[in-house]
Amino acid sequence: MPDFSAGARGILALDFDGVLWDSVDECREVSVRAWDAMGKKPVAAGELPARFRQGRPFCRTGHDFFVVMSFLSEDPRFDFARLEPEQFRARRASLAEEVGRFDELFYRIRTRLRDTDFALWSSWQRPVSAAIGAVGRLRPRFRTVTVATTKDSESVRRLLATAGVELPVIGREVTRDKGEQVRRIAEREGCPTGSVMLVDDLLENLRMAGGAGARGAMADWGYNTPGERARAVREGFPLIRRESVESDILEARAGFAVPPCSEEAAREGRSGNR
């Protein structure tokens, strides 16, 4: 086991959608409403749940769901397994204006659904029990455990509360860039960015965090593909297995030196964020 001594215990940052929570059905329900609000041709419902889930690995934030819906509006049985990330990004770029409108609608509709019928909205998503169950056991082993997400913080806090969990959250209202998120988390704690380890299910997010100087590990569940997991391992991101979340996270953390945090800077950082 790693030695998490005082001042060098490290920070564990966990992605929310995909890692802590399975929210793909909620994303689909909100996407359908946003799509319809734009006056688009309805997408056939029969294949939608399975095909939307298959397209989920291409999506980081709300605007990406417009691209998924656009493919399915043309072909309800579109096979996302044959789509390359570059093709998805090119499609998104070609639809930039509509993508922007959809993004605004998506988050407005999500907030309205959450605030007017929380029971219905929350029923479309559920915790990943293996990950949520590990949080409490991991908290004493790290300086802090926090959520880094492209979802809004209020939604995350309210959903976590349904599982009896309370964690600090940095969400989309601060930044959608995971690199900037890990920098903000480290700054808040008065620690170097290298003390943060992000567990995420999307390789793009791990690359962003790595570019900021943080460490990363790939969840083998959530919204990724076998190919993406293999690429993550080749790029040096250890794999966190669903059946051994706690031990794999601790093993991954033991694989690199945890730079010490300045206790004085940490106190100043915390007082400045109250």
C-alpha positions as CSV (number, residue, x, y, z in Angstrom):
1,M,0.0,0.0,0.0
2,P,1.2,3.6,-0.7
3,D,2.3,5.8,2.2
4,F,0.0,8.7,2.2
5,S,1.7,10.7,4.9
6,A,0.5,14.1,6.0
7,G,1.1,16.8,3.3
8,A,1.6,14.2,0.6
9,R,-1.6,12.2,0.5
10,G,-2.7,13.4,-2.9
11,I,-6.0,14.5,-4.3
12,L,-8.5,12.1,-6.0
13,A,-10.7,13.7,-8.6
14,L,-13.5,11.6,-9.9
15,D,-15.5,12.2,-13.1
16,F,-19.3,12.1,-12.5
17,D,-21.2,11.0,-15.6
18,G,-20.0,7.5,-16.5
19,V,-17.7,7.0,-13.5
20,L,-19.9,7.7,-10.4
21,W,-23.3,7.9,-12.2
22,D,-24.9,6.2,-15.2
23,S,-26.8,9.1,-16.7
24,V,-27.1,8.1,-20.4
25,D,-30.9,7.7,-20.2
26,E,-31.2,11.2,-18.8
27,C,-29.0,12.6,-21.5
28,R,-31.2,10.9,-24.1
29,E,-34.4,12.3,-22.6
30,V,-33.1,15.8,-22.4
31,S,-31.6,15.5,-25.9
32,V,-34.9,14.4,-27.4
33,R,-36.7,17.4,-25.8
34,A,-34.0,19.8,-27.0
35,W,-34.1,18.3,-30.5
36,D,-37.8,18.6,-30.7
37,A,-37.7,22.2,-29.4
38,M,-35.5,23.0,-32.4
39,G,-38.2,21.7,-34.7
40,K,-36.2,18.9,-36.0
41,K,-37.5,15.7,-37.6
42,P,-38.4,13.3,-34.7
43,V,-36.0,10.4,-34.3
44,A,-37.6,7.0,-34.4
45,A,-38.0,5.8,-30.8
46,G,-37.5,2.0,-31.3
47,E,-33.7,1.9,-31.8
48,L,-33.0,5.1,-29.9
49,P,-32.0,3.9,-26.4
50,A,-29.5,1.4,-27.7
51,R,-28.1,3.5,-30.5
52,F,-27.9,6.6,-28.3
53,R,-25.9,4.7,-25.7
54,Q,-23.6,3.4,-28.4
55,G,-22.9,7.0,-29.5
56,R,-22.3,8.2,-25.9
57,P,-18.5,7.6,-25.9
58,F,-18.2,10.5,-28.5
59,C,-19.8,13.0,-26.1
60,R,-18.1,15.2,-23.6
61,T,-20.7,17.9,-23.1
62,G,-24.3,18.7,-24.2
63,H,-23.5,20.0,-27.6
64,D,-22.1,16.6,-28.7
65,F,-25.5,15.0,-28.2
66,F,-26.8,17.1,-31.1
67,V,-24.3,15.3,-33.4
68,V,-25.5,11.9,-32.1
69,M,-29.1,12.9,-32.8
70,S,-28.2,14.2,-36.2
71,F,-26.8,10.8,-37.2
72,L,-29.8,9.0,-35.8
73,S,-32.3,11.3,-37.6
74,E,-30.8,10.3,-40.9
75,D,-30.5,6.6,-40.0
76,P,-32.2,5.3,-36.8
77,R,-29.9,2.3,-36.9
78,F,-26.7,4.1,-37.4
79,D,-23.7,2.1,-36.2
80,F,-21.4,4.3,-34.2
81,A,-18.9,1.5,-34.0
82,R,-17.8,2.3,-37.5
83,L,-17.4,6.0,-36.8
84,E,-14.0,7.5,-36.1
85,P,-13.6,10.4,-33.6
86,E,-12.2,12.6,-36.4
87,Q,-15.5,12.0,-38.4
88,F,-17.5,12.9,-35.3
89,R,-15.6,16.1,-34.8
90,A,-15.9,17.1,-38.5
91,R,-19.6,16.6,-38.3
92,R,-19.8,18.7,-35.2
93,A,-17.8,21.5,-36.9
94,S,-20.0,21.5,-39.9
95,L,-23.1,22.0,-37.7
96,A,-21.6,24.6,-35.4
97,E,-24.4,27.1,-35.4
98,E,-27.1,24.5,-34.6
99,V,-24.8,22.8,-32.1
100,G,-24.6,26.0,-30.2
101,R,-28.4,26.5,-30.1
102,F,-28.9,22.9,-29.0
103,D,-26.3,23.2,-26.2
104,E,-28.1,26.2,-24.7
105,L,-31.5,24.4,-25.0
106,F,-30.1,21.2,-23.5
107,Y,-28.9,22.7,-20.3
108,R,-32.0,25.0,-19.9
109,I,-34.3,21.9,-20.3
110,R,-32.2,19.8,-17.9
111,T,-32.4,22.5,-15.2
112,R,-36.2,22.9,-15.7
113,L,-36.8,19.2,-15.5
114,R,-34.5,18.9,-12.4
115,D,-36.3,21.8,-10.6
116,T,-39.9,21.0,-11.5
117,D,-39.9,17.2,-11.2
118,F,-36.8,15.9,-9.4
119,A,-38.3,12.5,-8.9
120,L,-38.8,11.9,-12.6
121,W,-35.5,13.5,-13.6
122,S,-33.5,11.5,-11.1
123,S,-35.3,8.3,-12.1
124,W,-33.6,8.4,-15.5
125,Q,-30.1,8.0,-13.9
126,R,-28.5,5.9,-11.2
127,P,-25.3,5.5,-9.2
128,V,-22.5,3.2,-10.3
129,S,-22.6,1.2,-7.0
130,A,-19.0,-0.1,-7.2
131,A,-17.6,3.4,-7.6
132,I,-20.0,5.1,-5.1
133,G,-19.3,2.4,-2.6
134,A,-15.6,2.9,-2.8
135,V,-15.7,6.7,-2.1
136,G,-16.1,6.4,1.6
137,R,-13.3,3.9,1.9
138,L,-11.0,6.0,-0.3
139,R,-11.6,9.4,1.5
140,P,-9.2,8.6,4.5
141,R,-6.5,7.6,2.0
142,F,-6.4,10.9,0.2
143,R,-6.0,14.5,1.2
144,T,-9.4,15.1,-0.4
145,V,-11.8,13.3,-2.8
146,T,-13.6,15.6,-5.2
147,V,-15.8,15.5,-8.3
148,A,-14.5,17.0,-11.6
149,T,-17.4,17.1,-14.1
150,T,-18.8,18.8,-17.2
151,K,-22.2,18.6,-15.5
152,D,-23.4,21.5,-13.4
153,S,-22.5,21.3,-9.7
154,E,-26.0,21.7,-8.4
155,S,-27.3,18.7,-10.3
156,V,-24.3,16.6,-9.1
157,R,-24.8,17.6,-5.5
158,R,-28.5,16.7,-5.5
159,L,-27.9,13.4,-7.2
160,L,-25.1,12.5,-4.8
161,A,-27.4,13.3,-1.9
162,T,-29.8,10.6,-3.1
163,A,-27.0,8.1,-2.4
164,G,-26.1,9.7,0.9
165,V,-22.8,11.1,-0.4
166,E,-21.4,14.6,-0.1
167,L,-18.3,15.7,-2.0
168,P,-16.9,19.0,-3.2
169,V,-17.7,19.5,-6.9
170,I,-16.2,21.6,-9.7
171,G,-18.5,21.7,-12.6
172,R,-19.3,23.1,-16.0
173,E,-20.3,26.5,-14.6
174,V,-16.6,27.0,-13.7
175,T,-15.1,25.4,-16.8
176,R,-15.7,22.4,-19.1
177,D,-11.9,21.9,-19.6
178,K,-10.7,19.0,-17.4
179,G,-7.2,20.4,-17.4
180,E,-8.4,23.7,-16.0
181,Q,-10.6,21.8,-13.5
182,V,-7.6,19.9,-12.0
183,R,-5.6,23.1,-11.8
184,R,-8.5,24.7,-9.9
185,I,-8.8,21.7,-7.6
186,A,-5.0,21.8,-6.8
187,E,-5.1,25.5,-6.3
188,R,-8.0,25.2,-3.9
189,E,-6.0,22.7,-1.8
190,G,-2.7,24.6,-2.0
191,C,-1.1,21.7,-3.8
192,P,0.8,21.2,-7.1
193,T,-1.3,20.0,-10.0
194,G,0.8,16.8,-10.0
195,S,-0.7,15.8,-6.7
196,V,-4.1,15.3,-8.5
197,M,-5.2,12.0,-10.0
198,L,-8.2,12.1,-12.2
199,V,-10.3,8.9,-12.8
200,D,-12.3,9.4,-15.9
201,D,-14.0,7.2,-18.6
202,L,-13.1,9.4,-21.6
203,L,-9.5,9.5,-22.9
204,E,-9.9,13.1,-24.2
205,N,-10.5,14.2,-20.6
206,L,-7.5,12.3,-19.3
207,R,-5.3,13.9,-22.0
208,M,-6.5,17.3,-20.9
209,A,-5.7,16.6,-17.2
210,G,-2.3,15.2,-18.2
211,G,-1.5,18.3,-20.2
212,A,-2.1,20.3,-17.1
213,G,0.3,18.2,-15.1
214,A,-2.1,15.9,-13.3
215,R,-2.1,12.1,-13.3
216,G,-4.9,10.1,-14.8
217,A,-6.5,6.7,-14.8
218,M,-9.1,5.2,-17.1
219,A,-12.3,3.6,-15.7
220,D,-13.0,0.4,-17.5
221,W,-16.8,1.1,-17.3
222,G,-18.9,4.1,-18.3
223,Y,-18.9,5.6,-21.7
224,N,-15.8,4.3,-23.5
225,T,-15.0,1.5,-25.8
226,P,-12.4,-1.4,-25.7
227,G,-10.4,0.5,-28.3
228,E,-10.3,3.7,-26.2
229,R,-9.3,1.7,-23.1
230,A,-6.5,0.1,-25.0
231,R,-5.3,3.5,-26.3
232,A,-5.4,4.8,-22.7
233,V,-3.2,2.0,-21.4
234,R,-0.7,2.5,-24.3
235,E,-0.6,6.2,-23.4
236,G,0.3,5.4,-19.8
237,F,-3.0,5.7,-18.1
238,P,-3.6,2.8,-15.7
239,L,-6.9,1.0,-15.9
240,I,-9.3,1.0,-13.0
241,R,-11.5,-2.1,-13.0
242,R,-15.1,-1.9,-11.8
243,E,-14.7,-5.1,-9.7
244,S,-11.7,-3.6,-7.8
245,V,-12.1,0.1,-7.8
246,E,-10.5,0.9,-4.4
247,S,-7.4,-1.3,-4.8
248,D,-6.8,-0.3,-8.4
249,I,-7.0,3.4,-7.5
250,L,-4.5,2.9,-4.6
251,E,-2.2,0.9,-6.8
252,A,-2.3,3.5,-9.6
253,R,-1.6,6.2,-7.0
254,A,1.4,4.2,-5.7
255,G,2.8,4.2,-9.2
256,F,4.0,7.8,-9.0
257,A,5.5,10.2,-6.5
258,V,3.0,12.4,-4.8
259,P,4.4,15.9,-4.5
260,P,3.9,17.5,-1.1
261,C,1.4,20.2,-0.5
262,S,2.1,23.4,1.3
263,E,0.0,23.4,4.5
264,E,0.2,27.2,4.7
265,A,-0.9,27.6,1.1
266,A,-3.7,25.0,1.7
267,R,-5.0,27.1,4.7
268,E,-4.9,30.2,2.6
269,G,-6.6,28.5,-0.3
270,R,-9.4,27.1,1.8
271,S,-10.1,30.4,3.6
272,G,-10.2,32.2,0.2
273,N,-12.8,29.7,-1.1
274,R,-15.2,30.0,1.8
